[in-house]
């Protein structure tokens, strides 16, 4: 069993290394690359507080540690995320074995290793892979403490350390703390509910439920959370700035639930459908088998973050991305693994454990593998914004006498073309503007269409009515050029 799990982790790591540096850096990846570019730690922390929403330093520091000896290439900037992604598979399998035994752990770990959304963010130079790993580590330690009863009193300080690192990896760590507190309460309430246990025959039928959380567990967790919050407070006081308030309609609309469903499958309804189908089967099987406490843990882990993240996005006006709930998807995979483990076992074709598998699981696994492989291949050439193409185009056309305006994105373009900084001016007049000066012969304005509020809004309205402006389109970016009359 250990060898099989090691093989799954190894294959998952290899998958996350494929095409690691082939795509250019995305917008938020560029922002983080600019944050870690300074040499001193103080400058990095200052850049972090000026250049990122809800700044958290841990992932940037890990990234900097790799770029110092290896350089600032695209694959190096993403390499730490691939490492954290592979480690997440191992910790995830450990949680599955503790809750449900070996067979469910194999099913679940295989699904998680191929899960397109986790694969995707294990290839992003952003903190979500680290956040997922630390979330899994905190749950693994919490469930270990609960399963060991009062014998685990000495492990709460270690959980406090993990939760501290979690908070320093992302502001979403606060949501994880709330989810775990709700999980303790829900599992304790579920243990009091009467149920007719009908466990199936087999090896995993003998794997018992976790004992119900005791008052000592609640007190221990409160201590761990207090330690984490106390250690995080100095950074929060120094770095946190209140985000800009934006209209709720930017992120809250009737189609949001459907969008979340699609994005859980990494923008694939096929993957979302497969995942939710197996998770529903797992939910039904766990209810039939009387695993109420396990259900309580998994459902609070998955369901509590969803409204919390949406509310936070509405309050801050920050765009709601599926990456913000990535750390809450492992319980969905666990439900799916449990469903595959028990659905169709009467059709078993290989009865010898641990290789016991049903024909429905074989068909499901092939469909999951095909869909995941296609999405992984599709990501290889997916470029949402062509920062590099726009920057190199500008570098090729900008010359003496040009005035270059790049509202809100100057640093991102200068990452690929540092020479652009010499021509940078602040001029968004939709008319001639700075062309009235003798030493200026051309105006160039670069508008990135992903900023909210749009700094080019007034300029775009005026430029659309003026034929003197020529334009060149890139993915997500428009370059305008105007010559002196």
C-alpha positions, 0 to 999 in steps of 0.5 A, spaced: 500 500 500 505 504 501 508 503 495 502 504 491 501 511 494 508 513 493 507 511 486 501 515 485 505 521 489 511 520 484 506 520 478 503 526 480 509 530 481 511 528 474 505 531 471 506 537 475 512 538 472 510 537 465 509 544 461 511 547 467 515 553 464 511 553 457 506 558 458 508 565 460 507 568 466 500 571 468 498 577 471 498 575 478 504 571 477 508 577 474 505 581 480 509 576 485 515 575 480 516 583 481 515 582 489 521 578 490 525 581 485 529 585 490 535 583 494 533 584 501 528 581 505 525 588 507 525 591 500 521 584 498 516 585 504 515 593 502 514 590 495 509 585 497 505 590 501 505 595 495 503 590 490 499 585 492 491 584 495 491 581 502 499 580 502 502 574 505 509 573 505 510 565 506 510 563 499 514 569 496 519 567 501 519 560 498 519 562 491 525 567 493 529 561 496 529 558 489 530 563 484 536 566 488 540 559 486 536 558 479 534 564 476 528 568 475 525 563 469 518 561 468 519 554 470 523 556 477 518 561 479 513 555 479 517 550 481 516 551 488 508 550 487 509 543 483 513 541 490 507 543 494 502 540 490 506 533 490 506 533 497 499 535 498 497 528 494 501 525 500 498 528 506 491 528 502 492 520 502 494 520 509 488 523 511 484 518 507 487 512 510 486 515 517 478 516 516 477 511 511 482 506 510 487 503 505 482 502 499 479 509 499 485 512 500 488 509 493 481 511 490 482 518 493 489 519 492 489 517 484 483 522 483 487 528 487 493 527 483 489 527 476 484 533 479 485 538 474 484 544 478 489 542 483 494 540 477 493 547 474 494 551 481 500 546 482 503 550 476 502 557 478 507 562 481 502 564 486 500 562 493 494 557 492 498 550 492 502 552 499 495 554 502 492 547 500 498 543 503 498 547 509 490 546 510 491 539 509 497 539 514 492 542 519 487 537 518 491 531 518 494 534 525 487 536 527 484 529 526 490 525 529 489 529 535 481 527 535 483 520 533 488 519 539 483 522 544 486 526 550 493 522 549 494 528 544 495 534 548 502 535 546 500 536 539 496 542 539 502 547 539 505 543 533 498 545 530 498 552 532 505 552 528 502 549 522 496 554 523 501 560 523 504 558 517 497 557 514 495 565 515 502 567 513 501 563 506 494 567 505 489 571 508 484 565 506 487 561 512 482 565 517 477 561 513 480 555 514 480 556 522 473 557 522 471 551 518 475 547 523 472 550 529 465 548 525 468 541 524 469 540 531 462 542 533 459 539 527 462 532 529 460 532 536 453 534 534 453 528 529 456 523 534 449 524 538 445 523 533 442 515 532 443 512 526 442 504 524 450 503 522 450 498 516 457 497 514 459 493 508 463 487 508 470 488 507 477 490 509 475 497 510 468 496 514 473 494 520 476 501 519 472 505 525 469 512 525 473 517 529 471 518 536 467 524 537 471 530 539 471 532 547 471 538 550 479 538 551 479 537 543 475 544 543 480 547 548 486 545 545 484 547 538 482 554 541 489 554 544 492 552 537 488 558 534 490 563 539 497 562 538 496 562 530 493 569 531 497 572 536 503 570 532 500 573 525 498 579 529 504 583 528 504 582 520 497 584 520 498 590 523 504 592 519 502 590 512 494 589 512 491 595 508 483 596 507 481 594 500 477 598 496 470 597 496 467 596 490 459 594 488 457 587 489 454 586 482 461 585 480 462 579 483 455 577 486 450 575 480 445 569 479 449 565 475 455 565 480 453 558 483 453 555 476 460 558 474 463 556 481 460 549 479 464 549 472 470 552 475 471 546 480 472 542 474 477 547 472 472 550 467 470 543 464 462 541 466 465 534 464 470 534 470 465 537 474 459 532 473 464 526 474 466 529 480 459 531 483 456 524 481 462 520 485 461 525 491 454 524 491 455 517 491 460 517 496 455 522 500 449 516 500 454 511 501 457 514 508 450 516 510 448 508 509 454 506 513 453 511 519 459 515 518 456 521 520 462 524 524 466 523 517 461 527 513 460 532 518 468 534 518 468 533 510 461 537 509 464 543 514 471 543 510 467 544 503 461 548 505 463 553 510 469 556 505 464 557 499 459 563 502 465 566 506 469 567 500 463 570 496 462 574 502 469 577 502 469 578 495 463 582 495 466 586 501 472 587 498 470 588 491 476 583 489 474 578 483 472 572 486 476 566 483 476 559 483 483 559 486 480 562 493 476 555 494 481 550 492 483 549 499 476 547 500 476 541 494 479 536 498 473 533 501 469 533 495 475 528 492 474 524 498 467 523 498 468 521 490 473 516 492 469 513 498 463 513 492 468 509 487 470 505 493 463 502 494 459 503 488 459 497 484 463 492 488 458 486 486 461 487 480 468 486 482 473 483 477 479 483 481 477 480 488 484 480 492 485 486 496 489 492 495 487 491 488 480 490 488 476 494 483 469 494 480 468 495 473 464 502 474 470 505 477 475 502 471 470 506 467 470 512 471 477 512 472 478 512 464 473 518 463 477 522 469 484 520 466 482 522 459 478 529 461 484 531 466 489 529 460 486 534 455 485 539 460 492 539 462 494 539 455 490 545 453 493 549 459 500 548 456 498 553 451 493 557 454 494 565 455 489 569 458 493 576 457 499 576 452 504 581 457 510 578 453 507 579 446 505 586 448 511 588 451 516 586 446 512 589 441 512 596 444 520 595 445 520 594 438 516 600 436 518 605 441 523 610 439 526 617 441 520 622 441 515 617 444 511 618 450 508 612 453 503 611 457 501 604 461 496 606 466 496 601 472 501 596 468 507 599 467 511 594 472 508 588 468 510 590 461 517 593 464 518 586 467 519 583 459 522 590 456 525 594 462 527 599 457 520 602 456 521 605 463 525 611 459 519 613 455 513 612 461 509 618 462 502 620 465 498 622 460 491 619 458 488 625 454 483 622 449 486 628 444 493 630 442 495 631 450 502 631 450 503 631 443 503 639 444 510 639 446 516 640 441 520 634 443 514 629 443 512 626 436 508 620 438 503 618 443 502 611 445 497 608 450 497 601 453 490 599 456 489 593 460 482 591 460 482 586 466 483 592 471 477 594 476 476 600 476 478 601 469 483 607 469 483 607 461 475 608 461 475 615 459 480 615 454 477 609 451 471 613 450 474 618 447 479 614 443 473 610 439 471 617 436 477 619 434 480 616 427 487 619 429 488 613 434 491 607 431 490 601 435 493 594 435 490 588 439 493 583 444 490 578 448 487 582 454 491 588 452 490 594 446 495 598 444 493 605 441 498 610 437 497 617 435 502 621 431 503 629 431 499 632 426 
